[in-house]
């Protein structure tokens, strides 16, 4: 009897186990540790031109740490190196990549059949009198399995795109932080030069005052200008150190690896701007967040179909098995009877007809559709605004470089010549020097704004905007030339 029962259970389970094994191949490679990451790596590399990795072992972590050290320690790094280091070394990005693995595991789980429940019961006091064995399978789970796998797959692709978006965001934030740090140090470098000139003017005013050629008011004016410039230089140096620390955080550096430098000058303005005749179409084609919204709509549509399929029957189970009964006859012989069992369990929708679940599914779908439409409209606007800012900041920076600063330099040079010829007085010469300092500071800031707009244009087209960096707005500088790094 017991052998018969065991034989039935093995026979009943073999097809189910075999079917469960074959389902894991529905999504190729879904059970691999790095499933789905190649899509993220190729998608982001096409935009940033940089490599990104998903660390899976201590050996990989150590190898990348050595590589990062070689890139930054005791070196002056450019924006491309900063971005590459951030993509390799930022631990928050590695945490974001874990979502890919979690989503892949969900797909893997859905490809598997629901484990059958096995029950064995004994009827009567005599344990060998009647033995009942059954295998219970959730029929509804089998029916809805393809749709559940499709929904999980859509969520998996969403997770890949979210990881790509996070990678692009980190790359953009790092590039902005590099611009801010370099611009801040260039501002410090120029203020140091301006402070030396102000110091000379202050000393000159004091000497002229001693001869009676300069009033006390004039002397105080030059002294206070030097004092104010000294304070501005100290503030600029503090802001520059803070901007560099922000860059360090984004690159994930600590210990001896923080011993790196950034240049003292932003790159010069390009000869021309990028031509973007179809900026809206390009953004709609490439934006990662728009693809995520589309996949959300697809997942909800598939989920809506799943809800509709299970509207009336939310739980359906098949119970199959055998009952083996042994009885002793009057003549002392034993009679064994085997009876097959087949039962179906389901919920009768008397009170809950599934209308509430259907309403929630419909509203969720419509909500996602409207959010997708809104996202598309916003992306068009963001692309137009980013390109307008890019072109405008370029024109402004070029105007300062080509017109304002040369004119201020000419005015100062001519004032110095006429001062030496005793035509211009000291007041006018010092006033022209102060005006030139202000114009150059405006020029540096205009160039900084252009390079930030250049980064923002890229995020408007490909995604990864919405920087959470806080280093930027505390620093008002950009570049034109520099000496040693910091």
PyMOL commands that set and color helices and strands:
alter all, ss='L'
color gray80, all
select helices_A, chain A and resi 2-23+37-48+58-72+79-89+91-111+139-211+216-251+255-258+279-286+288-309+355-420+426-462+472-474
alter helices_A, ss='H'
color red, helices_A
select strands_A, chain A and resi 76-77+117-123+130-138+261-262+316-328+334-346
alter strands_A, ss='S'
color yellow, strands_A
deselect
rebuild
show_as cartoon
